[in-house]
Every structure is written in C-alpha cells, then in structure tokens.
Amino acid sequence: MKKIAYIEIDTHAEIAQAFIDVMGGSHNFQVDYYFSKKIKDQIRHNDESVFLSDSSMILDQLKTKHYDLIIIGTVHRFFNTFFAITKRYNTAIIAHNLNFIKASKSDLMKSIFKGDMMYRLKLWWKEGLFYSSQVYQGATSLFVLDEMLLSGKYQFLPLFYTRDFKKSENDKLVVVIPGGVSQKRRDYQYIFKTIEQLNSDQNCDFVFLGKAKDSELKALENLSAKLPSNRSITYFSERVSNKDFEKWMQKADVLWCPIQQETEFFSIKETYGITKMTGNLGDAIGYGKLAVFPGNYQSELDFIVAEKENVFEQLTELSIQGYDFQKYYGRDEVQKKLEKLLSSLIST
C-alpha cells in the first residue's frame, strides 16, 4: 500500500475535506493528514490519521515517515518551508491562482505595497515570499481542480463527487446563490436589481447562502421589505453553519452564480475560469445541481449554463431539467480516477 501525506496548514479546509471524503476506504493508499489547528477545527474525519502541524513542525514530522508522495493543498505563505519540502520529497501542489505562480520578484515586490502591507512584509521577511515561484517549479507535479484550467504543466486532480441524497420536493422554486455575500468577487448588485424588477406570479425563494454584512446586508434587508408575497429571500448575517449549508444546497432546484470574471490574488490579476477556479464549481458537482454562470465565464462543462437575457425564465426551465451527475461524478468513479493519477506519480 502506497503512503501519502496531505498537508494543509494555510487556507483551503474545504479542499482538504474533499480529499478525505473521496479517499475514504481506499485499499490502495494510506493517507496521513497534517493540518494546522485552524484547518483541523473545520474538518470532519473518522478513522483518518490526522496530525496537528504548522510551519515550524512539518519538516521534522515528515522526517520520521517514508512517504511515496506529499501533496500540499495550498502554497500562499510559508514559502521557505514548502521550498525545503519540494527539494527533499516527491511533491505535488494544488495550484489555485495561476498568474500568481508565474509572478516575478519585481511583481511580488510591487504587490507588497498594494494591500495589507504589514502582513505582506511578514511574508517577505519571515516566510520567504520570493521563493514562491521556486516552490512551484520545484514540485514534481502541479494540480488544478477545474478541467478547464488544464495546460501542459498542470494535471487535473479529480476531487469533487456528487453526493447520493434524496432531494426534497419544494412547493416553490428555490434558487440558491452560494458564496459569501460580497461585491468583491460576485455581482450581487446585479442580483438584487434583477430580483427587485422581476415580474412573475411564480412562487420563488432566493437563498443567499453565505454571510452578508455591511452594504450588502443592508441591501438585502431593504430588498426583503419590498418584495411581493409570492417572492422571498433568505439570507444570513452570521457565518453559515455546515448544517444550514447542507440543508439549502440539497433543497436547491438550481444554482445562480453571479461571478465577477476579473479578480485579484496578492494584487495580481486573475480570471475565473481561465487562471482561477471558483468554488461554485465544486458546489454544483457536490450537490448535483445545474448552475447558471455569467455569459463571459468560459466553461465546456455541461452542467455550467451561460446566463440568458431572461434569467428567471432560464432558472425555472433548468429547475425541471435533469443531468446525470452520478454517471460522471459518482464517488466510486472519482476515486478510481484519483487513484490512477496518484499511482502515476509514484515511482515503482
């Protein structure tokens, strides 16, 4: 049985959770997980080997084991530590921001003074920010989580699978807009305006499945007070619990994802669907929901549907359409593909 270490001491707990879920019960791989306390507190795990770790401990922890492959879930800090790992071990890294990976030292230096300067200076002085490109170059493999981001040096890491659950029957159309309610990465102003101007007799609930605050929370409060009786909105002023997220995602008839195409990471421009994956992709697969994305979002995936002019009519039509997620994204199928990829990265 091959041995793998999965490290997440930075950010993406949801991706670490996806890896745990899809690899559970594997007869071909034994996986040890090394999580920071922040990550570990967000993870559901049963019999998996989970160890508390951080940037000061991980190198010593890895010395005591003999792993065939080490997977790093996020490299957005602790660059000096991860650089040392790539030099010593067969390492694969999940890439989240493809332009950031290519950023030169001068690009990074300029970016230090464009955002949270004290934090970014800490990355430079103490965590080896200028090693960032060398970390990615030193890795044996680079993974992307969206098939549309594939190019020569990247490999697709199949993680997301469709859960098998019985969908509840709704007495009205339930449209879920998943993600933090912030104008920064999604165009919520457009959503608010569209819902307010909607002219339809159909009963519908629009669910904003993410924490709303500041101007967006105020806009939701105002919108809620204006809507006619056949239309309602559900929103959250606190962090959405896992229980509520699961409940509403299972209940959803269709997803509406108003992604702003251009975004930034470390003040470096990224483009959703081209250099960066949106978490809404994993949401759609995980819960087996068709999803409406903006027309400028590039995707050839059948369950991602480009928004039309009459979006409410489109959402209604999609709510009664079917798509066989289990055929392409069933857990056994995804695990088989993942194990095949991992095997190819481990020398015999």
N, C-alpha and C positions, 0 to 999 in steps of 0.2 A: 504494500500500500504506500503510495506516494504521500509525502508530508509537505504541507503548505502553511506559511504564516501570512495572515492578513492583518495589516497594520492600518489603524485609523486613529490618529492622535490629534486630528485637526478639526474637520468640519462635517463631512458627509455621513452622518449616522444612518440616514435612510438607505444609502447605497450599501453600507456595511450590513444593514438588516436584510437587504435583498440578497446579498451573498450568502448569509447564514441560512435564509429561508430556502434558497434554491439548492444549496449543497447539503442540506439536512438529509441524513440517511444514505449518503454516498458510500458505496462499498469499495470505491477505488481511491479515495483521497481522505486523508486525515488533516483537518484544518485547525490550527491554533490561532486564536484571535487576540490581538494586542490593542487595547483601547485605552484612551485617556478616560479620566473619571467622567468628564462631560459627555463623552460618547457612550460609555458603558451605562450611564444612567438612563439613556434613551433607548437602549437595546432590549429586545425580548430574546432570551436564549434559554434553552433547556439543558441538554447534555453536552453542549459545545464546550470546548476548552477555551475559556475567556480569561485573559490576564490583564491586570491593571498595568498601564505603562505610561511613559511620557518620553520627551526627547532626551532626558538625562539617563534613562534606564534602558531604552530599547536595544542599544548596541550590545550591552552586557547580557541582556536576555537572549538575544539571538545567538551569542557565542556558545551557549550551553546546549543548543539544539542543532540538529543537522537537517535543514530543510532543503527540499528539492527546488522550491520556488518561493519567493517572497513577493507578495502583492501589496503595494502601497496605495491606499484608497484616495489620498489627497496630498499633493505637494504644493501648498500655498504658503508654507512657512517651514521652519526647521530645515532649511535647505542644506546647511552644513552636515546635519545628522543624516539626512537622506542621501547626500552625496557619498558619505562614507559607506552606507549600505550598498549602493549601486556598485561601488568599487570592489566590494568583497563577495557579493552574492548574486545569484541569478535572480534578477529583479524585474518585475513588471509594474508599471504605474498607470493608474487611471487618469486620463487627461480630460480636464473639464473646460479649459479656456485655451484654444489652440493658438491664438495670437500671443498670449502671454508666454507660452512656451518658446516662441521664436524671438521674444523681445531681447534687444541688445542691452549691454550695460548702460549705454547712454540713455536708452529708452527708460530703463528702470530708474536711473538717477533722476531724470526729469519727473517721473511719476511720484517720487518720494515727496515732492513739494506741492503736489496737486490734491492731496487728500488728507487723511489722518496722519499728520506729519510725524508726531511722536511715535506712533505705532510703526510707521514705515521706517523710521530711523532705527528703531529697535531691530526690525528685520535685517537691516543693513549691518549694524554694528555687532549684533549678538547672534543672528541666525543665518548669516551667510547668504543674503539676498542675491549677491552677484554669482552665486553658484547655481542659480535656478536653471539656466539653460543646460549647464553641465550635468545636472541631476537627470534631466530628461534624456540627454544624449547618452548618458552612461547606462541607462536602463536597457535590459535585453529586449523588452517589449513595451510598447505604449498601447493602451486600450482606449477605445471610445465606446460610449454606451448607446449611441444613436447610429444606426447603419448608414444614415445619410452623410455622416461625417468621415466616412472611410476614405483613406488615400493610401499611398504606397507604404508609409511607415507606421500607419495605425492599423490595429486589428479590432474587430468588433467583439466586445465582451457581452455575451448574452446573459442577462441577469433577470430581466423583468418577465414574469409569467402571470397568466390570468388565473385568479383565484376561482375556485369552484364554489359558488354560493347561489342560493335561490334568491332571485331578485324579487323584491316586494312589489305588489301591484299598487300603483298610485291612482288616486281618484282625480288627480290633476297633473299637468305636465310639470316635471321637476327638472329645472335646468341648473346645473352646478357649475360655478366658476371657481375652480380650485386655485389656491395660492394666496400668499399674503396680500392684503388689500392695500396696495401702494402703487401710486402712479409711476414709480421709478422703473418698473420692468413690465407692467401691463397697463393698457389704456383703459383705466376704469372710468375716466370722464366720458369716454365714448359709450361705455356700457350704461352708465347712469342716464345719459341723454336718450339712448335708444329705448330703454325700459320706460322712461317717462313719456316718450312720444308714441309708444305702442298703441295701436288702435285694434283691439281684438276682444271678442266676447269669451275667448277660451280662458279657463281657469289655469293659472300658472304660478309657480313659486320659483323665484330666482334665489339661489343659495350662494352667498359669498363665503366660500369655505376657507377662510384664513382670517387672521387678526386684522381688524380695521382700527385705525387711530387717526388723530389729527383731522385734517381737512376731509379725508375720505370717510371717516366715521361720521362727521357732521353731515356730509352729503348724503350718506345712507339714511341717517335719521330724518333728514328733510324729505328725501325721496319716499320713505316709508309712509310719511304722513300724507302724501299727495295721491297715492295710488288708489284706484277704484277697488271695489270689494272682490272682484274676480282675479286680482293680481296682488301678489305679496312678495316680500323679500325677507330672507333670513340672513342675519349677519352676526358677527361675534366681535365683542370689544376686548376679549381676552384671547390668549393663545388657545387654538382649537385642540381639544384633547384627542388622543388616538381613538377613543370610543366614538366621539362625535364625528370625526373624520371618516371612520369606517362606516358609520350609520348612513351618512349622507352620500358617500360615494357609492354604496350599494343601492341606495334609493334612487340615485340619479337616472333619468331617462336619457340624457345626453350631456356632454360637457361643452362649455363655451370658454375658450381660452384666448383672451384679447392680448396676446403677447406683443410687446413693442419690439420690433425687429432689431434695432440697434441698442446695445447696452455697453457696459464697461466692466472690466475687472482690473483692479490696480491702475485705474485711469487709462487703461489700454482698451481700445475699441474692440468689441466682439459682436458677432452677428448670430442670433439664434437660427439654428438650422444649417448654419454654414461653418462657424467656428465654435459654437457652444450649443449644448443640448439643453432643452427646457425640461424641468421636472414633470411638466404636464404630460409628456410622452409616457413616462413611467406610470403616471396616474391612469391614463387611458388603457394601457395594457393590463395593469394590475387589477383593475376592476371591470375590464371588458366593456368599455364604453366608447362609442363613436364620439369624436371631438371636432368641433369647429374651430379652426385656426384662421388668422388673418390671411387674406389672399396673397400677400407678399412672402409668406412663410414657405420655404422650399422643402417639400417632402413628397416622396413617391409611395409612402405607406398608405394602404387602402383605408385605414380607419381614421386618418387625418384628413379632414374635409375642408377645402378652401371656402371661406365665407362668401355668401352671395349677398346681393343688394337687400333682398327681403330676408333678413337673417332669422326672424321669428318663424316665418313660414318654413324656412330650411330646418331650424331646430325641431319643429313639430314633425316634419316629414322623417327626419333622421331618428326620432324617438321610437318610431314603429318599424324601422329597418333593422335587419339582423346582420351580424358579421360573426363568422366562426372563429372567435379568438382561441378557443381550445385547440383547434386544428393546428394553428401556427405558434401559439404561445402557451400551450399546456405545460404544466410543471415538468413532467417526465421528458417532454421534447426539449425544453430549455436546458434541463440538467444534462441531458445527453450531449447537446451542442457545447455546453460549457466544459464538460469533462473532456471532450475531444480537443478543444482548444488548449486546455491546461496540459493535457498529455503531450501535445505537440511542442510545448515549451520546455519540457523536462527531458534532458538527455538520458538515454537508457544506459 
